[in-house]
């Protein structure tokens, strides 16, 4: 034990001197005043001097360095399987009643030698035993990793698990159990008997489909002890069967894959129920159906081909767009078009505006409504009217004068990607007939192709694109039908020409979201995860703001409303609505800014978890592997086996308490025995004075 002080240690001499001075002042000539014997006076003086010196020494804040010994019991973790799959076995009643008492008795029997920590595992790991069996998933690996993170090291003595060995989330728990480096004992539960069952194991499907198209579903069915049986898989949508396939079981067990085709007839998030019909003798029917959710997009784009007169270019463009999924084209000539251009996502104008003033109303509507447009200039184009549109190129030329110009791809073009093979093909295409004159590119325009006249590379544009409130493109020449024909002749395919046209159309026809109040969320939430919805509000300058309050009302399938208020985070809004029961939900969000009201609506689905019903056969082989690798053992979930585990652990000498010694500094004044020493000194002096007749 070492002694140190916050102040210089030589001041201890002053403390002793102070004690002697106080004793001398108090007891000097006390024999003459009180008639005490000199021996008694000296004894009391020594007692007082020692007490005063000790009290004064405490003012120096003395610290003492001591060796502290800490004894830690080894930790034993007991983890209970809280998943709902245990309820499907014959011992479900025992799980909910007697088994919990067994685990508590086991913890009590081990508490003398070990520090016992109890958990319940399933979809998550929670402290303590919980026998309600409501966990919708089983993740054994997550439990073992939690134990490793919290207790790894020499203090972890053993792990005791119970359960049926069925896991449906996380990684294979074998490696995590071995990583613990301690014996794992298992109380094996559940029924290992293979029962008669027809299980819809999985349904593979695309996440999205397009309205009007067919999309595939692949149903995976497992048959157990049903050789010779027949059933049927059906796909239902809004109460109607939209696809079906027969199931013929020939073996035991047998895995069957059934492809199905379903036509998307409604837009939005659609729920399809895939079910396999029950057969006689099935023990579990909860695993015979599954719900899949498909986002059906009404993403079809309408393209209007509006030409001054029939031309081979129009046919080439129509053929190029024929194979583009989600796009439909409509052809019209001049003033014959009487529809609304705002109903289209893109208008391709061939030699319009024309010198004859055709389709004047359509051109005015395109500009007024901001409809994306692709202008193909030709000999019949009215150049002055074209320049007035501000579409990206101004042309000073005379009608009737043309020149042949080939294309050169601008290497700095960045609006979309053109691969090198396509670049080579485009630059080998035959020339277009380009109006002869002076070209000036707009400041906001991006040049895709430039003109090459013979061997002379010019800076004049051949194809220009422009972004902004209205997306536009200009092709400064006619005769692109020759490009498609040349592509076929040189490459035995029109893929290069068609690809260029499709990229142009996709760029121009993209739908821009100009809503000032928007919501964002996952389309599907699992039953055990919280519903999170985010929202954004933009002012007139499209700057992100969140000063106003935003509310949302979520409505379930029964029409019950759940009102919430968004929280504000980093310029936007966020709502965590918690966990909701399985089903379809719609919502309407509201806010107001600068006197205007804004709403955003949508929907989402809570997907029911059925993983615990897909496999009802206990996997005790998993437990045997884990126990063998870790040096543990597998026992049945009986009172005798629980007692055997307790006796085995208590008898193990290699799992024992550990003693840890470490140095520590503590205030000398905190030592209790010094208090009693000081009290004894003062009490002895007081007793002597009382005995001598003084007070």
URZI-V186651 format. One record per pair of residues at least 24 apart in sequence whose C-alpha atoms are under 6 Angstrom apart, sorted by sequence separation. I is the first residue (numbers start at 1). J is the second residue. If there is no record, write none. Layout:
i,j
I,J
I,J
This chain:
i,j
158,182
160,184
162,186
198,222
227,251
270,294
309,333
334,358
335,359
582,606
23,48
158,183
159,184
160,185
161,186
162,187
163,188
164,189
198,223
227,252
269,294
302,327
304,329
305,330
308,333
334,359
348,373
351,376
406,431
546,571
582,607
23,49
160,186
162,188
163,189
164,190
269,295
300,326
301,327
302,328
303,329
304,330
305,331
306,332
307,333
308,334
346,372
347,373
348,374
349,375
350,376
351,377
354,380
355,381
405,431
545,571
546,572
582,608
197,224
225,252
268,295
300,327
302,329
304,331
306,333
307,334
346,373
351,378
354,381
355,382
404,431
405,432
139,167
196,224
224,252
268,296
353,381
354,382
404,432
20,49
138,167
141,170
196,225
224,253
267,296
351,380
352,381
353,382
404,433
556,585
19,49
138,168
139,169
141,171
223,253
267,297
351,381
403,433
555,585
138,169
139,170
223,254
267,298
402,433
403,434
555,586
141,173
144,176
148,180
222,254
402,434
554,586
555,587
19,52
140,173
222,255
402,435
403,436
554,587
19,53
221,255
401,435
402,436
553,587
96,131
221,256
237,272
401,436
413,448
553,588
220,256
236,272
536,572
552,588
16,53
220,257
236,273
471,508
552,589
15,53
82,120
219,257
235,273
410,448
535,573
551,589
75,114
77,116
79,118
81,120
82,121
83,122
219,258
235,274
397,436
410,449
534,573
551,590
74,114
75,115
76,116
77,117
78,118
79,119
80,120
81,121
82,122
218,258
234,274
397,437
409,449
534,574
550,590
15,56
73,114
74,115
75,116
77,118
79,120
218,259
234,275
303,344
396,437
408,449
533,574
550,591
15,57
73,115
217,259
233,275
302,344
306,348
307,349
396,438
407,449
408,450
434,476
533,575
217,260
233,276
302,345
303,346
304,347
305,348
306,349
307,350
308,351
395,438
407,450
434,477
532,575
216,260
232,276
301,345
303,347
395,439
407,451
433,477
532,576
216,261
232,277
394,439
406,451
432,477
433,478
531,576
215,261
231,277
394,440
405,451
406,452
432,478
531,577
215,262
393,440
405,452
432,479
531,578
214,262
393,441
405,453
530,578
84,133
214,263
392,441
393,442
530,579
83,133
84,134
213,263
392,442
529,579
82,133
83,134
84,135
213,264
83,135
212,264
7,60
82,135
83,136
211,264
212,265
392,445
429,483
5,60
6,61
527,582
5,61
5,62
4,62
5,63
4,63
3,63
3,64
2,64
2,65
1,65
1,66
422,496
527,606
75,155
524,604
526,606
527,607
74,155
75,156
76,157
81,162
391,472
523,604
524,605
525,606
526,607
527,608
74,156
75,157
76,158
77,159
78,160
79,161
80,162
81,163
524,606
74,157
76,159
78,161
197,282
211,296
196,282
208,294
210,296
211,297
207,294
208,295
209,296
210,297
211,298
199,287
200,288
208,296
199,288
372,470
374,472
376,474
372,471
373,472
374,473
375,474
376,475
377,476
378,477
370,470
372,472
374,474
377,477
378,478
89,190
89,191
372,508
346,509
345,509
316,481
313,480
313,481
312,481
320,498
287,613
287,614
192,617
192,618
191,618
190,618
184,627
184,630
183,630
185,632
183,631
184,632
185,633
186,634
187,635
188,636
183,632
185,634
186,635
187,636
187,637
174,626
178,630
165,618
166,619
164,618
165,619
165,620
157,655
85,612
74,657
73,657
72,657
72,658
71,658
71,659
70,659
70,660
69,660
69,661
68,661
68,662
67,662
68,663
67,663
66,663
66,664
65,664
65,665
64,665
64,666
63,666
63,667
64,668
63,668
62,668
51,678
47,681
44,685
